[in-house]
Amino acid sequence: MKKQILGLALTAITLPAMALAQGESEAQTPPAESPSPNAIVAAAPANEWVAIDAEDLLVMTLAPDARGKSREVVIQLMPAPFSQGWVENIRTLARAKWYDGISVNRVQDNYVVQWGDPGHDNPEGEGIETKPLPEGLRAMGEEEYSVPVTWNMSIEDEIAHVYRRSLRVSMEGGYSPDIMPVSMMLADRFEGYPGITGFSSGWPVAGTFTRAHSTEGKEAWPVHCYGMVGVGRNYSPDTGSGAELYTVIGHAPRHLDRNIALAGRIIDGMEHLSSLPRGSGVLGFYTEGEADLRTPILSIRVASDLPEAERPAFEYLSTESESFAAYAEARANRRDPFFIVPTGGADICNIPVPIRAMTGDAAG
């Protein structure tokens, strides 16, 4: 299958604590009444927020907790052009109600929570009958863990650790819209392996970078930050179908990038997964004696299939907005009263994209 080519338009984000032209004393003088990242987000105008389509939301209902309290988790699915084969499969599985009755089978501390059929690809699931998969699931290749990109940019001031530039690029292949907006910063000492990191339509991504305009050797991919949802798989060349999913509950396992498909992220109810008891089996799977610890999943539904009154409604702060640029800079250089020394940079996963529930007329 020919992969879509993603053209990237990069907008400016200022991350350094000081500009090269500034004197040291000037750079270390905090601005008066510097707002916190949360204050910047709270002040963002309504037109900088982007509503998430109900077709891109999953509602996962877990069995009630020990006190009888209901538990609901909302997952946002990955937008095009990333991981679309897996995303399509996940919708197919949800609409076939295949996920109903599966369970959380693995909770590995500071790593992942994984759910699926307890009898499938589970070292502790021997003898458990597996559920047949629905028809029509797609099989993806390993090359689809990333997307080819075209870059068209002019770089100056190469001595600086982080660059800010406004870029526009040509689009090739069949992907629409004509320009995929991406806010990015070139990686500095905080990012060793990719050439570039940043945000694509509200999602954290990384990529390779050269000045040449050809697509050869250049690609972009989503990254494993806290709360991201990936597709469980067996050994290569298996790439997983979407029947097994996991979410990151610890320090970002970036070594998994481009080695496994990312298909979404948890945007609400993360506490219901991150607080589950850890498994004592291999890789955090629940052992046979811990079968009672497996949290049943009652259902997973595509939000657009629910009655309108039951659909969750969320929006994210556009990563191409002025408020997001100010928020990202503030995350990298905390100057609000508690902080003493701006760090001058931030790991991509330490700039979580603000997401909030929509209320009132905005949600309806």
Disulfide bonds with the S-S distance in Angstrom:
Cys225-Cys349 2.01
